Each structure stands twice: as structure tokens, then as C-alpha cells.
Amino acid sequence: MVDISGINHIAFLTSDLDRLTGFYEELFGARKVVELPIPEPEGPGRHALIAVGAGATLHVFEFAKIRPRLSGRCSSAVASITSP
């Protein structure tokens, strides 16, 4: 059995990166670690890493061409694991 020691990052889409970043900064004291543009052909868009504590980050994607469905589902998650 593999032991999960924590969450590395959670990736998801947003239609407003600035609003989402501001929310986590104000409410949780999180901080934006990096923000980068997403070039063509996938973009235009932006993505950012937001440190939320305990080594975990949010990896947020904002695309100008794609309006994410507001389903409340996470698009992906990555866990840190320990080897026996």
C-alpha cells in the first residue's frame, strides 16, 4: 500500500485569474508564486501557481478562448507519496 503524505498541487480552470488569486490571498493568506502567459495555439491565456501552505499549491489556468463550465469539479490533482 502507498502512503499519501500530502497534496502537491490541484489544477483547475477559471474565467477570472485575478479574482480567484485575490480571493485566496485575502481569505487564506495565500500568495501567488508565479504567473505566466499561455501562448498560441493553446492560448491566449495565463496560468499561475498559488501557494496555500504545507507545500501545496493551486495551479490555476485562465484561457481567453475557453469558458470553463462551472461544474465544481477539479480537473486534476497530484499527491505526494512516500516509497516504502
C-alpha positions in Angstrom: 0.0 0.0 0.0 1.2 3.5 -0.8 1.1 6.2 1.9 -0.1 9.6 0.7 1.9 12.2 2.6 0.2 15.3 1.2 -1.1 17.2 -1.8 1.4 18.7 -4.2 -1.0 20.7 -6.3 -4.5 21.0 -7.6 -5.1 22.2 -11.2 -8.3 23.8 -12.4 -9.8 26.4 -14.8 -11.1 29.8 -14.0 -12.6 32.6 -16.1 -11.0 35.3 -13.8 -7.5 34.6 -12.6 -7.1 37.9 -10.8 -10.4 37.5 -8.9 -9.5 33.9 -7.8 -6.0 34.9 -6.8 -7.3 37.8 -4.8 -9.8 35.6 -3.0 -7.2 33.1 -1.8 -4.8 35.9 -0.9 -7.4 37.8 1.2 -9.2 34.9 2.8 -6.3 32.4 3.4 -3.2 34.5 3.2 -2.0 32.5 0.2 0.5 34.1 -2.2 1.0 33.9 -6.0 4.3 32.3 -6.6 4.4 32.7 -10.4 2.2 33.9 -13.2 3.0 33.1 -16.9 1.2 33.6 -20.2 -0.1 30.7 -22.2 0.9 31.2 -25.9 -0.8 30.1 -29.0 -2.1 27.6 -30.0 -3.5 26.7 -26.6 -3.8 30.4 -25.5 -4.0 33.2 -25.3 -4.4 32.8 -21.6 -2.5 32.8 -18.3 -1.7 30.3 -15.6 -0.4 30.8 -12.1 0.8 28.9 -9.0 -0.7 30.0 -5.7 1.0 28.7 -2.6 -1.7 27.8 0.0 0.6 26.3 2.7 2.1 22.9 3.8 3.8 22.7 0.4 0.6 22.6 -1.5 -0.2 24.9 -4.5 -3.2 25.7 -6.7 -2.3 25.6 -10.4 -4.9 27.9 -12.0 -5.5 28.2 -15.7 -7.4 31.1 -17.4 -8.0 30.8 -21.2 -9.4 33.6 -23.3 -10.8 31.2 -25.9 -12.3 28.7 -23.4 -15.1 29.4 -20.9 -14.9 26.7 -18.2 -18.1 25.0 -17.2 -18.9 25.8 -13.6 -19.4 22.2 -12.5 -17.4 22.5 -9.2 -15.2 19.6 -10.3 -11.4 19.6 -10.1 -9.7 18.9 -13.4 -6.7 17.1 -11.8 -4.9 16.6 -8.6 -1.4 15.5 -7.8 -0.4 13.8 -4.5 3.0 13.5 -2.9 3.7 9.9 -1.9 6.3 8.1 0.1 8.0 4.9 -1.0 8.3 2.0 1.4 
